Amino acid sequence: MAGNITLTMIKPDAVKNNHIGGILKMINEAGFRIQAMKYTRMTREVAGAFYAVHKERPFYGELVDFMSSGPIVAAVLVKDNAVEDFRKLIGATNPAEAADDTIRKMYATSIGENAVHGSDSDENAAIEAGFHFSAYERF
């Protein structure tokens, strides 16, 4: 059975380019409810811990540097089938390959600066949501 939460982070590129409002509008219009949200900045250490699953990959250092380069907006989103539906809404990692009317097609500038993070599984959604938000921060 599919879960009902996912985590997103509006990445530093989209925050810097003033796309928070447009991205949140798309999220709301797609039927997601925001359970928790914060505007924050991850340190290198925090970004490294969040992306530890990618530590052995060649892009890990660049990813950590990028995600700690400016503020982000982290949010727990609620909807039936949340992970799969949100992955469809954000589109392919490469914005050039993303479907029209997806967040990345509209707001991403490159594969590396791709506007948003979205959990890739129900298990990771729970882990990632817990990384950013305690139970008492979720409504």
Chimera marker file (.cmm) of the C-alpha trace (Angstrom):
<marker_set name="trace">
<marker id="1" x="0.000" y="0.000" z="0.000" r="1" g="1" b="0" radius="0.5"/>
<marker id="2" x="1.335" y="3.419" z="-0.943" r="1" g="1" b="0" radius="0.5"/>
<marker id="3" x="2.106" y="5.896" z="1.805" r="1" g="1" b="0" radius="0.5"/>
<marker id="4" x="0.522" y="9.256" z="2.316" r="1" g="1" b="0" radius="0.5"/>
<marker id="5" x="3.561" y="11.486" z="3.004" r="1" g="1" b="0" radius="0.5"/>
<marker id="6" x="6.550" y="12.684" z="1.073" r="1" g="1" b="0" radius="0.5"/>
<marker id="7" x="9.264" y="15.221" z="1.726" r="1" g="1" b="0" radius="0.5"/>
<marker id="8" x="10.206" y="18.021" z="-0.586" r="1" g="1" b="0" radius="0.5"/>
<marker id="9" x="12.900" y="20.626" z="-0.396" r="1" g="1" b="0" radius="0.5"/>
<marker id="10" x="12.770" y="23.689" z="-2.597" r="1" g="1" b="0" radius="0.5"/>
<marker id="11" x="16.462" y="23.897" z="-3.402" r="1" g="1" b="0" radius="0.5"/>
<marker id="12" x="18.767" y="26.931" z="-3.169" r="1" g="1" b="0" radius="0.5"/>
<marker id="13" x="18.534" y="27.688" z="-6.905" r="1" g="1" b="0" radius="0.5"/>
<marker id="14" x="14.739" y="27.943" z="-6.853" r="1" g="1" b="0" radius="0.5"/>
<marker id="15" x="14.777" y="29.953" z="-3.613" r="1" g="1" b="0" radius="0.5"/>
<marker id="16" x="17.365" y="32.360" z="-5.074" r="1" g="1" b="0" radius="0.5"/>
<marker id="17" x="15.288" y="32.741" z="-8.246" r="1" g="1" b="0" radius="0.5"/>
<marker id="18" x="12.128" y="33.594" z="-6.258" r="1" g="1" b="0" radius="0.5"/>
<marker id="19" x="10.196" y="30.458" z="-7.219" r="1" g="1" b="0" radius="0.5"/>
<marker id="20" x="8.945" y="29.455" z="-3.751" r="1" g="1" b="0" radius="0.5"/>
<marker id="21" x="5.449" y="30.812" z="-4.342" r="1" g="1" b="0" radius="0.5"/>
<marker id="22" x="5.060" y="29.293" z="-7.800" r="1" g="1" b="0" radius="0.5"/>
<marker id="23" x="6.259" y="25.885" z="-6.635" r="1" g="1" b="0" radius="0.5"/>
<marker id="24" x="4.020" y="25.900" z="-3.545" r="1" g="1" b="0" radius="0.5"/>
<marker id="25" x="1.067" y="26.876" z="-5.745" r="1" g="1" b="0" radius="0.5"/>
<marker id="26" x="1.703" y="23.883" z="-8.010" r="1" g="1" b="0" radius="0.5"/>
<marker id="27" x="1.954" y="21.611" z="-4.957" r="1" g="1" b="0" radius="0.5"/>
<marker id="28" x="-1.353" y="22.876" z="-3.568" r="1" g="1" b="0" radius="0.5"/>
<marker id="29" x="-3.118" y="22.688" z="-6.925" r="1" g="1" b="0" radius="0.5"/>
<marker id="30" x="-1.973" y="19.057" z="-7.282" r="1" g="1" b="0" radius="0.5"/>
<marker id="31" x="-3.930" y="18.203" z="-4.142" r="1" g="1" b="0" radius="0.5"/>
<marker id="32" x="-1.120" y="17.998" z="-1.585" r="1" g="1" b="0" radius="0.5"/>
<marker id="33" x="-1.636" y="19.308" z="1.940" r="1" g="1" b="0" radius="0.5"/>
<marker id="34" x="1.357" y="20.814" z="3.712" r="1" g="1" b="0" radius="0.5"/>
<marker id="35" x="1.777" y="19.056" z="7.056" r="1" g="1" b="0" radius="0.5"/>
<marker id="36" x="4.979" y="20.876" z="8.065" r="1" g="1" b="0" radius="0.5"/>
<marker id="37" x="7.164" y="23.509" z="6.442" r="1" g="1" b="0" radius="0.5"/>
<marker id="38" x="10.245" y="25.559" z="7.274" r="1" g="1" b="0" radius="0.5"/>
<marker id="39" x="12.572" y="28.038" z="5.632" r="1" g="1" b="0" radius="0.5"/>
<marker id="40" x="16.082" y="27.090" z="6.689" r="1" g="1" b="0" radius="0.5"/>
<marker id="41" x="19.669" y="26.676" z="5.585" r="1" g="1" b="0" radius="0.5"/>
<marker id="42" x="21.508" y="23.380" z="5.831" r="1" g="1" b="0" radius="0.5"/>
<marker id="43" x="25.144" y="23.445" z="6.870" r="1" g="1" b="0" radius="0.5"/>
<marker id="44" x="27.593" y="21.284" z="4.922" r="1" g="1" b="0" radius="0.5"/>
<marker id="45" x="27.450" y="18.741" z="7.740" r="1" g="1" b="0" radius="0.5"/>
<marker id="46" x="23.640" y="18.634" z="7.765" r="1" g="1" b="0" radius="0.5"/>
<marker id="47" x="23.452" y="18.361" z="3.966" r="1" g="1" b="0" radius="0.5"/>
<marker id="48" x="26.093" y="15.627" z="4.078" r="1" g="1" b="0" radius="0.5"/>
<marker id="49" x="24.076" y="13.675" z="6.625" r="1" g="1" b="0" radius="0.5"/>
<marker id="50" x="20.848" y="14.101" z="4.659" r="1" g="1" b="0" radius="0.5"/>
<marker id="51" x="22.444" y="12.836" z="1.448" r="1" g="1" b="0" radius="0.5"/>
<marker id="52" x="24.636" y="10.185" z="3.136" r="1" g="1" b="0" radius="0.5"/>
<marker id="53" x="22.932" y="7.518" z="1.010" r="1" g="1" b="0" radius="0.5"/>
<marker id="54" x="24.803" y="9.037" z="-1.972" r="1" g="1" b="0" radius="0.5"/>
<marker id="55" x="28.194" y="9.291" z="-0.223" r="1" g="1" b="0" radius="0.5"/>
<marker id="56" x="29.943" y="6.883" z="-2.604" r="1" g="1" b="0" radius="0.5"/>
<marker id="57" x="28.579" y="8.514" z="-5.751" r="1" g="1" b="0" radius="0.5"/>
<marker id="58" x="30.737" y="10.916" z="-7.756" r="1" g="1" b="0" radius="0.5"/>
<marker id="59" x="28.259" y="13.794" z="-7.442" r="1" g="1" b="0" radius="0.5"/>
<marker id="60" x="28.013" y="13.647" z="-3.606" r="1" g="1" b="0" radius="0.5"/>
<marker id="61" x="30.456" y="16.492" z="-2.834" r="1" g="1" b="0" radius="0.5"/>
<marker id="62" x="28.946" y="18.784" z="-5.442" r="1" g="1" b="0" radius="0.5"/>
<marker id="63" x="25.435" y="17.983" z="-4.151" r="1" g="1" b="0" radius="0.5"/>
<marker id="64" x="26.399" y="18.747" z="-0.541" r="1" g="1" b="0" radius="0.5"/>
<marker id="65" x="28.081" y="22.000" z="-1.595" r="1" g="1" b="0" radius="0.5"/>
<marker id="66" x="25.034" y="23.050" z="-3.590" r="1" g="1" b="0" radius="0.5"/>
<marker id="67" x="22.462" y="22.151" z="-0.938" r="1" g="1" b="0" radius="0.5"/>
<marker id="68" x="24.389" y="24.108" z="1.694" r="1" g="1" b="0" radius="0.5"/>
<marker id="69" x="24.952" y="27.126" z="-0.580" r="1" g="1" b="0" radius="0.5"/>
<marker id="70" x="21.766" y="28.967" z="0.369" r="1" g="1" b="0" radius="0.5"/>
<marker id="71" x="18.405" y="28.667" z="2.074" r="1" g="1" b="0" radius="0.5"/>
<marker id="72" x="15.884" y="25.967" z="1.281" r="1" g="1" b="0" radius="0.5"/>
<marker id="73" x="12.230" y="25.353" z="2.040" r="1" g="1" b="0" radius="0.5"/>
<marker id="74" x="11.616" y="21.886" z="3.483" r="1" g="1" b="0" radius="0.5"/>
<marker id="75" x="8.074" y="20.534" z="3.677" r="1" g="1" b="0" radius="0.5"/>
<marker id="76" x="6.211" y="17.350" z="4.514" r="1" g="1" b="0" radius="0.5"/>
<marker id="77" x="3.404" y="16.846" z="2.017" r="1" g="1" b="0" radius="0.5"/>
<marker id="78" x="0.330" y="14.688" z="2.552" r="1" g="1" b="0" radius="0.5"/>
<marker id="79" x="-1.777" y="12.980" z="-0.107" r="1" g="1" b="0" radius="0.5"/>
<marker id="80" x="-2.752" y="9.409" z="-0.943" r="1" g="1" b="0" radius="0.5"/>
<marker id="81" x="0.066" y="7.879" z="-3.010" r="1" g="1" b="0" radius="0.5"/>
<marker id="82" x="2.204" y="10.903" z="-2.088" r="1" g="1" b="0" radius="0.5"/>
<marker id="83" x="5.638" y="9.731" z="-3.250" r="1" g="1" b="0" radius="0.5"/>
<marker id="84" x="4.576" y="8.565" z="-6.702" r="1" g="1" b="0" radius="0.5"/>
<marker id="85" x="2.257" y="11.516" z="-7.308" r="1" g="1" b="0" radius="0.5"/>
<marker id="86" x="4.902" y="14.022" z="-6.231" r="1" g="1" b="0" radius="0.5"/>
<marker id="87" x="7.572" y="12.395" z="-8.406" r="1" g="1" b="0" radius="0.5"/>
<marker id="88" x="5.208" y="12.863" z="-11.372" r="1" g="1" b="0" radius="0.5"/>
<marker id="89" x="4.615" y="16.499" z="-10.413" r="1" g="1" b="0" radius="0.5"/>
<marker id="90" x="8.307" y="17.354" z="-10.147" r="1" g="1" b="0" radius="0.5"/>
<marker id="91" x="9.334" y="15.637" z="-13.389" r="1" g="1" b="0" radius="0.5"/>
<marker id="92" x="12.630" y="14.167" z="-14.547" r="1" g="1" b="0" radius="0.5"/>
<marker id="93" x="15.891" y="15.156" z="-12.839" r="1" g="1" b="0" radius="0.5"/>
<marker id="94" x="17.069" y="16.695" z="-16.111" r="1" g="1" b="0" radius="0.5"/>
<marker id="95" x="14.682" y="19.586" z="-16.802" r="1" g="1" b="0" radius="0.5"/>
<marker id="96" x="15.299" y="19.187" z="-20.548" r="1" g="1" b="0" radius="0.5"/>
<marker id="97" x="13.716" y="15.719" z="-20.274" r="1" g="1" b="0" radius="0.5"/>
<marker id="98" x="10.944" y="16.690" z="-17.847" r="1" g="1" b="0" radius="0.5"/>
<marker id="99" x="7.355" y="16.652" z="-19.033" r="1" g="1" b="0" radius="0.5"/>
<marker id="100" x="5.604" y="19.949" z="-19.669" r="1" g="1" b="0" radius="0.5"/>
<marker id="101" x="3.760" y="21.393" z="-16.667" r="1" g="1" b="0" radius="0.5"/>
<marker id="102" x="6.138" y="19.768" z="-14.164" r="1" g="1" b="0" radius="0.5"/>
<marker id="103" x="7.995" y="21.744" z="-11.517" r="1" g="1" b="0" radius="0.5"/>
<marker id="104" x="11.412" y="20.972" z="-12.961" r="1" g="1" b="0" radius="0.5"/>
<marker id="105" x="10.387" y="21.834" z="-16.520" r="1" g="1" b="0" radius="0.5"/>
<marker id="106" x="9.116" y="25.195" z="-15.299" r="1" g="1" b="0" radius="0.5"/>
<marker id="107" x="11.664" y="26.102" z="-12.619" r="1" g="1" b="0" radius="0.5"/>
<marker id="108" x="14.883" y="24.041" z="-12.893" r="1" g="1" b="0" radius="0.5"/>
<marker id="109" x="17.938" y="25.333" z="-14.708" r="1" g="1" b="0" radius="0.5"/>
<marker id="110" x="20.045" y="22.150" z="-14.983" r="1" g="1" b="0" radius="0.5"/>
<marker id="111" x="20.422" y="18.569" z="-13.771" r="1" g="1" b="0" radius="0.5"/>
<marker id="112" x="22.398" y="19.801" z="-10.758" r="1" g="1" b="0" radius="0.5"/>
<marker id="113" x="20.208" y="22.818" z="-10.035" r="1" g="1" b="0" radius="0.5"/>
<marker id="114" x="16.879" y="21.097" z="-10.472" r="1" g="1" b="0" radius="0.5"/>
<marker id="115" x="14.683" y="23.221" z="-8.180" r="1" g="1" b="0" radius="0.5"/>
<marker id="116" x="13.232" y="20.557" z="-5.862" r="1" g="1" b="0" radius="0.5"/>
<marker id="117" x="13.931" y="17.358" z="-4.004" r="1" g="1" b="0" radius="0.5"/>
<marker id="118" x="11.288" y="14.671" z="-3.722" r="1" g="1" b="0" radius="0.5"/>
<marker id="119" x="11.477" y="11.441" z="-1.725" r="1" g="1" b="0" radius="0.5"/>
<marker id="120" x="12.014" y="8.369" z="-3.908" r="1" g="1" b="0" radius="0.5"/>
<marker id="121" x="10.196" y="5.793" z="-1.752" r="1" g="1" b="0" radius="0.5"/>
<marker id="122" x="7.717" y="5.573" z="1.117" r="1" g="1" b="0" radius="0.5"/>
<marker id="123" x="10.525" y="4.359" z="3.395" r="1" g="1" b="0" radius="0.5"/>
<marker id="124" x="12.782" y="7.281" z="2.487" r="1" g="1" b="0" radius="0.5"/>
<marker id="125" x="9.882" y="9.733" z="2.806" r="1" g="1" b="0" radius="0.5"/>
<marker id="126" x="9.431" y="8.726" z="6.450" r="1" g="1" b="0" radius="0.5"/>
<marker id="127" x="13.188" y="8.931" z="7.121" r="1" g="1" b="0" radius="0.5"/>
<marker id="128" x="13.565" y="12.288" z="5.355" r="1" g="1" b="0" radius="0.5"/>
<marker id="129" x="10.498" y="13.822" z="7.015" r="1" g="1" b="0" radius="0.5"/>
<marker id="130" x="11.891" y="12.749" z="10.391" r="1" g="1" b="0" radius="0.5"/>
<marker id="131" x="15.254" y="14.289" z="9.505" r="1" g="1" b="0" radius="0.5"/>
<marker id="132" x="13.746" y="17.761" z="9.131" r="1" g="1" b="0" radius="0.5"/>
<marker id="133" x="10.669" y="17.666" z="11.403" r="1" g="1" b="0" radius="0.5"/>
<marker id="134" x="9.770" y="16.259" z="14.802" r="1" g="1" b="0" radius="0.5"/>
<marker id="135" x="6.282" y="14.880" z="15.416" r="1" g="1" b="0" radius="0.5"/>
<marker id="136" x="5.177" y="18.031" z="17.233" r="1" g="1" b="0" radius="0.5"/>
<marker id="137" x="6.054" y="20.175" z="14.170" r="1" g="1" b="0" radius="0.5"/>
<marker id="138" x="3.578" y="18.325" z="11.956" r="1" g="1" b="0" radius="0.5"/>
<marker id="139" x="-0.039" y="19.379" z="11.722" r="1" g="1" b="0" radius="0.5"/>
<link id1="1" id2="2" r="1" g="1" b="0" radius="0.2"/>
<link id1="2" id2="3" r="1" g="1" b="0" radius="0.2"/>
<link id1="3" id2="4" r="1" g="1" b="0" radius="0.2"/>
<link id1="4" id2="5" r="1" g="1" b="0" radius="0.2"/>
<link id1="5" id2="6" r="1" g="1" b="0" radius="0.2"/>
<link id1="6" id2="7" r="1" g="1" b="0" radius="0.2"/>
<link id1="7" id2="8" r="1" g="1" b="0" radius="0.2"/>
<link id1="8" id2="9" r="1" g="1" b="0" radius="0.2"/>
<link id1="9" id2="10" r="1" g="1" b="0" radius="0.2"/>
<link id1="10" id2="11" r="1" g="1" b="0" radius="0.2"/>
<link id1="11" id2="12" r="1" g="1" b="0" radius="0.2"/>
<link id1="12" id2="13" r="1" g="1" b="0" radius="0.2"/>
<link id1="13" id2="14" r="1" g="1" b="0" radius="0.2"/>
<link id1="14" id2="15" r="1" g="1" b="0" radius="0.2"/>
<link id1="15" id2="16" r="1" g="1" b="0" radius="0.2"/>
<link id1="16" id2="17" r="1" g="1" b="0" radius="0.2"/>
<link id1="17" id2="18" r="1" g="1" b="0" radius="0.2"/>
<link id1="18" id2="19" r="1" g="1" b="0" radius="0.2"/>
<link id1="19" id2="20" r="1" g="1" b="0" radius="0.2"/>
<link id1="20" id2="21" r="1" g="1" b="0" radius="0.2"/>
<link id1="21" id2="22" r="1" g="1" b="0" radius="0.2"/>
<link id1="22" id2="23" r="1" g="1" b="0" radius="0.2"/>
<link id1="23" id2="24" r="1" g="1" b="0" radius="0.2"/>
<link id1="24" id2="25" r="1" g="1" b="0" radius="0.2"/>
<link id1="25" id2="26" r="1" g="1" b="0" radius="0.2"/>
<link id1="26" id2="27" r="1" g="1" b="0" radius="0.2"/>
<link id1="27" id2="28" r="1" g="1" b="0" radius="0.2"/>
<link id1="28" id2="29" r="1" g="1" b="0" radius="0.2"/>
<link id1="29" id2="30" r="1" g="1" b="0" radius="0.2"/>
<link id1="30" id2="31" r="1" g="1" b="0" radius="0.2"/>
<link id1="31" id2="32" r="1" g="1" b="0" radius="0.2"/>
<link id1="32" id2="33" r="1" g="1" b="0" radius="0.2"/>
<link id1="33" id2="34" r="1" g="1" b="0" radius="0.2"/>
<link id1="34" id2="35" r="1" g="1" b="0" radius="0.2"/>
<link id1="35" id2="36" r="1" g="1" b="0" radius="0.2"/>
<link id1="36" id2="37" r="1" g="1" b="0" radius="0.2"/>
<link id1="37" id2="38" r="1" g="1" b="0" radius="0.2"/>
<link id1="38" id2="39" r="1" g="1" b="0" radius="0.2"/>
<link id1="39" id2="40" r="1" g="1" b="0" radius="0.2"/>
<link id1="40" id2="41" r="1" g="1" b="0" radius="0.2"/>
<link id1="41" id2="42" r="1" g="1" b="0" radius="0.2"/>
<link id1="42" id2="43" r="1" g="1" b="0" radius="0.2"/>
<link id1="43" id2="44" r="1" g="1" b="0" radius="0.2"/>
<link id1="44" id2="45" r="1" g="1" b="0" radius="0.2"/>
<link id1="45" id2="46" r="1" g="1" b="0" radius="0.2"/>
<link id1="46" id2="47" r="1" g="1" b="0" radius="0.2"/>
<link id1="47" id2="48" r="1" g="1" b="0" radius="0.2"/>
<link id1="48" id2="49" r="1" g="1" b="0" radius="0.2"/>
<link id1="49" id2="50" r="1" g="1" b="0" radius="0.2"/>
<link id1="50" id2="51" r="1" g="1" b="0" radius="0.2"/>
<link id1="51" id2="52" r="1" g="1" b="0" radius="0.2"/>
<link id1="52" id2="53" r="1" g="1" b="0" radius="0.2"/>
<link id1="53" id2="54" r="1" g="1" b="0" radius="0.2"/>
<link id1="54" id2="55" r="1" g="1" b="0" radius="0.2"/>
<link id1="55" id2="56" r="1" g="1" b="0" radius="0.2"/>
<link id1="56" id2="57" r="1" g="1" b="0" radius="0.2"/>
<link id1="57" id2="58" r="1" g="1" b="0" radius="0.2"/>
<link id1="58" id2="59" r="1" g="1" b="0" radius="0.2"/>
<link id1="59" id2="60" r="1" g="1" b="0" radius="0.2"/>
<link id1="60" id2="61" r="1" g="1" b="0" radius="0.2"/>
<link id1="61" id2="62" r="1" g="1" b="0" radius="0.2"/>
<link id1="62" id2="63" r="1" g="1" b="0" radius="0.2"/>
<link id1="63" id2="64" r="1" g="1" b="0" radius="0.2"/>
<link id1="64" id2="65" r="1" g="1" b="0" radius="0.2"/>
<link id1="65" id2="66" r="1" g="1" b="0" radius="0.2"/>
<link id1="66" id2="67" r="1" g="1" b="0" radius="0.2"/>
<link id1="67" id2="68" r="1" g="1" b="0" radius="0.2"/>
<link id1="68" id2="69" r="1" g="1" b="0" radius="0.2"/>
<link id1="69" id2="70" r="1" g="1" b="0" radius="0.2"/>
<link id1="70" id2="71" r="1" g="1" b="0" radius="0.2"/>
<link id1="71" id2="72" r="1" g="1" b="0" radius="0.2"/>
<link id1="72" id2="73" r="1" g="1" b="0" radius="0.2"/>
<link id1="73" id2="74" r="1" g="1" b="0" radius="0.2"/>
<link id1="74" id2="75" r="1" g="1" b="0" radius="0.2"/>
<link id1="75" id2="76" r="1" g="1" b="0" radius="0.2"/>
<link id1="76" id2="77" r="1" g="1" b="0" radius="0.2"/>
<link id1="77" id2="78" r="1" g="1" b="0" radius="0.2"/>
<link id1="78" id2="79" r="1" g="1" b="0" radius="0.2"/>
<link id1="79" id2="80" r="1" g="1" b="0" radius="0.2"/>
<link id1="80" id2="81" r="1" g="1" b="0" radius="0.2"/>
<link id1="81" id2="82" r="1" g="1" b="0" radius="0.2"/>
<link id1="82" id2="83" r="1" g="1" b="0" radius="0.2"/>
<link id1="83" id2="84" r="1" g="1" b="0" radius="0.2"/>
<link id1="84" id2="85" r="1" g="1" b="0" radius="0.2"/>
<link id1="85" id2="86" r="1" g="1" b="0" radius="0.2"/>
<link id1="86" id2="87" r="1" g="1" b="0" radius="0.2"/>
<link id1="87" id2="88" r="1" g="1" b="0" radius="0.2"/>
<link id1="88" id2="89" r="1" g="1" b="0" radius="0.2"/>
<link id1="89" id2="90" r="1" g="1" b="0" radius="0.2"/>
<link id1="90" id2="91" r="1" g="1" b="0" radius="0.2"/>
<link id1="91" id2="92" r="1" g="1" b="0" radius="0.2"/>
<link id1="92" id2="93" r="1" g="1" b="0" radius="0.2"/>
<link id1="93" id2="94" r="1" g="1" b="0" radius="0.2"/>
<link id1="94" id2="95" r="1" g="1" b="0" radius="0.2"/>
<link id1="95" id2="96" r="1" g="1" b="0" radius="0.2"/>
<link id1="96" id2="97" r="1" g="1" b="0" radius="0.2"/>
<link id1="97" id2="98" r="1" g="1" b="0" radius="0.2"/>
<link id1="98" id2="99" r="1" g="1" b="0" radius="0.2"/>
<link id1="99" id2="100" r="1" g="1" b="0" radius="0.2"/>
<link id1="100" id2="101" r="1" g="1" b="0" radius="0.2"/>
<link id1="101" id2="102" r="1" g="1" b="0" radius="0.2"/>
<link id1="102" id2="103" r="1" g="1" b="0" radius="0.2"/>
<link id1="103" id2="104" r="1" g="1" b="0" radius="0.2"/>
<link id1="104" id2="105" r="1" g="1" b="0" radius="0.2"/>
<link id1="105" id2="106" r="1" g="1" b="0" radius="0.2"/>
<link id1="106" id2="107" r="1" g="1" b="0" radius="0.2"/>
<link id1="107" id2="108" r="1" g="1" b="0" radius="0.2"/>
<link id1="108" id2="109" r="1" g="1" b="0" radius="0.2"/>
<link id1="109" id2="110" r="1" g="1" b="0" radius="0.2"/>
<link id1="110" id2="111" r="1" g="1" b="0" radius="0.2"/>
<link id1="111" id2="112" r="1" g="1" b="0" radius="0.2"/>
<link id1="112" id2="113" r="1" g="1" b="0" radius="0.2"/>
<link id1="113" id2="114" r="1" g="1" b="0" radius="0.2"/>
<link id1="114" id2="115" r="1" g="1" b="0" radius="0.2"/>
<link id1="115" id2="116" r="1" g="1" b="0" radius="0.2"/>
<link id1="116" id2="117" r="1" g="1" b="0" radius="0.2"/>
<link id1="117" id2="118" r="1" g="1" b="0" radius="0.2"/>
<link id1="118" id2="119" r="1" g="1" b="0" radius="0.2"/>
<link id1="119" id2="120" r="1" g="1" b="0" radius="0.2"/>
<link id1="120" id2="121" r="1" g="1" b="0" radius="0.2"/>
<link id1="121" id2="122" r="1" g="1" b="0" radius="0.2"/>
<link id1="122" id2="123" r="1" g="1" b="0" radius="0.2"/>
<link id1="123" id2="124" r="1" g="1" b="0" radius="0.2"/>
<link id1="124" id2="125" r="1" g="1" b="0" radius="0.2"/>
<link id1="125" id2="126" r="1" g="1" b="0" radius="0.2"/>
<link id1="126" id2="127" r="1" g="1" b="0" radius="0.2"/>
<link id1="127" id2="128" r="1" g="1" b="0" radius="0.2"/>
<link id1="128" id2="129" r="1" g="1" b="0" radius="0.2"/>
<link id1="129" id2="130" r="1" g="1" b="0" radius="0.2"/>
<link id1="130" id2="131" r="1" g="1" b="0" radius="0.2"/>
<link id1="131" id2="132" r="1" g="1" b="0" radius="0.2"/>
<link id1="132" id2="133" r="1" g="1" b="0" radius="0.2"/>
<link id1="133" id2="134" r="1" g="1" b="0" radius="0.2"/>
<link id1="134" id2="135" r="1" g="1" b="0" radius="0.2"/>
<link id1="135" id2="136" r="1" g="1" b="0" radius="0.2"/>
<link id1="136" id2="137" r="1" g="1" b="0" radius="0.2"/>
<link id1="137" id2="138" r="1" g="1" b="0" radius="0.2"/>
<link id1="138" id2="139" r="1" g="1" b="0" radius="0.2"/>
</marker_set>
